[in-house]
């Protein structure tokens, strides 16, 4: 299973954060990539600065002929279409797309052309990824620990669980 996380906490030329993600979906339904399932939209505080605008997040499962390297290059081009700026770590952004899972593989590629770490090292602490994944596959297991999705959500701290809303 290939899972992508989409997030936004700034409006784009396509509208507010939710409409931006809806527009993003269109770039993942083509000859190279097909959306199989979509989660609901979730709203959370920005990490690490809760004073930044709230994030809207969603997860999609996709099918693709792309390798992980080809997929991340495609994702970066999609983010560019939404005027994604990478000037500061954790800064507000119009569009943030991550490869959450690529067929349960652990992938680390760091060279002059690409920086790719799948899954994200903090995946298991991120409610805005875990709750949407559970909607898509109730039996999903983390490639990092092998833990089931329900166990990962149960292990989230109370504050994290409290600060996520389905919208």
N, C-alpha and C positions, 0 to 999 in steps of 0.2 A: 504494500500500500504506500502510495506517495501522498503526503499531507503537506499543504501549504498554509501558512498563517498569514492573514492580511490584516493590517492595522492602519489607522489614521487618527491623528488628533489635530489636524489643520484642514480647513477647507481647501479645495483645489478648483481648477477651472471647471470641474464637473459638478461642483456643489459641496454640500457639507460632507463630513466624514463618511456617513453611511452611503450616500450617493456616490462618493468617490470609490468605495469598495465595490459597490454594485457595478460601476463602470469598469473597474479592474477585472471583474469576472469575465467581461467580454473578451479580454486578451488571453483568457485561458480556455477558450472554446474555439479551436481552430484545427487545422490539419495535423499539427504537432502535439497538441495538448487537448484533452477532453475532460471536463468536469464531470465527476461521477456523483458526488454528494456535496451539499453545502450545509454548514451549521447555521444556527441563528446568529444574530448580532449580539455582542456583549459589550457593555461599557464598564471601564475600569479607570481608576486614577492612573496618571502617568507615573512611570518608574524612571528614575528615583525621585523626581521632583513632583510632588502632589499638587503644586501650585500651577504647573503647566496644564493646558487644556486636557480634559479627559479623553481617553482613547476609545475608539470603536474598533472591535476586533471580530474576525470570523475565521473559520478554518474550512478549507475545501479539500476533498480527496480528488486526485486527478490520475489520469492514465496518460503516459507520454512515451514517445520513442527516444526522447532526449536522455543523455547520460546526466549525472548530477552536475558536471561541469557545464554542459550545454544549457541545462535548466537554469542554473544561477546566472549565466550570461544573459539568457532571455529575460529573467526576472529583473535584472539591473536595467535592461532596456525599457521594460514596462514602467519601472519606477521613474525613469527619466521622463517618460511621457506625462507623468503626473507631477513633474517639476520637483522631484525628491532632491533635497539638498543634504549633503553629508559634510557639513562644516564643523559640527560639534557632536560628540557622543551623547546619546540620549536626548538630543534636542527635539522639539516638536517637529512633526513631519506630515506631509500630505499623504504619503503612501509608503508603507513598510511591508515587504513581503519576505517571508523566511521559509526555507525548506525545513519542515519540522521532522519529517520522516521520509526516508527514501528506501522503501522495501526492507525496513529494519536494519539497514546497514549503518555502521559507524564510519563516517568519512571525515578525514582531516587532510585538506589540501591547502598548503600555504606556499605560494611562489610569487614571482614578480607579476604574473598574469591574473592570479586568482587567490582569494582567501575564502575557504569554504569549510565550515565545521557543522556536520550534521550528525545527530541532532544538536540543537543549541545546548551548551553546557548547563544552562539554568532552566531547561525545559520543565523539569519536575517541580519547580517552584512557581510556575507561571499559570495562575488561574485562567488568564485570558486565552491560553492555549489548551489547557486540560479540559475545561468545561465544554468547549466546542468539539474537541476530539471525542469526548464521551457521546455526544449526539451522533457523530458519524459512525463510531464503532465502539460499542459497549465492552468489547472484549480486547481492545487494543492494549498492548504491552509496550512499555518504554524500552527502546533499544539500549538505553544507558544502564538500567538496573534490572530489567525484566519484570518490573512490578506492573500489575494491572492498573488500568485507568482509575477505577474506583478507589484503590488503595492510595494512589498518588493524590487524588482529590481529598481523601480523608486525612492525609498527612499535611495538607496545607494548614498554615496557622490561621487562627480564628479571624484575625484582622483581614487577611487576604480573602477569605471566604465571604466575609461581610461586605467587602468593597467591590463586588462584581454583580452586575445587573443585566438580565436579558432584556433587550429592547426590541 
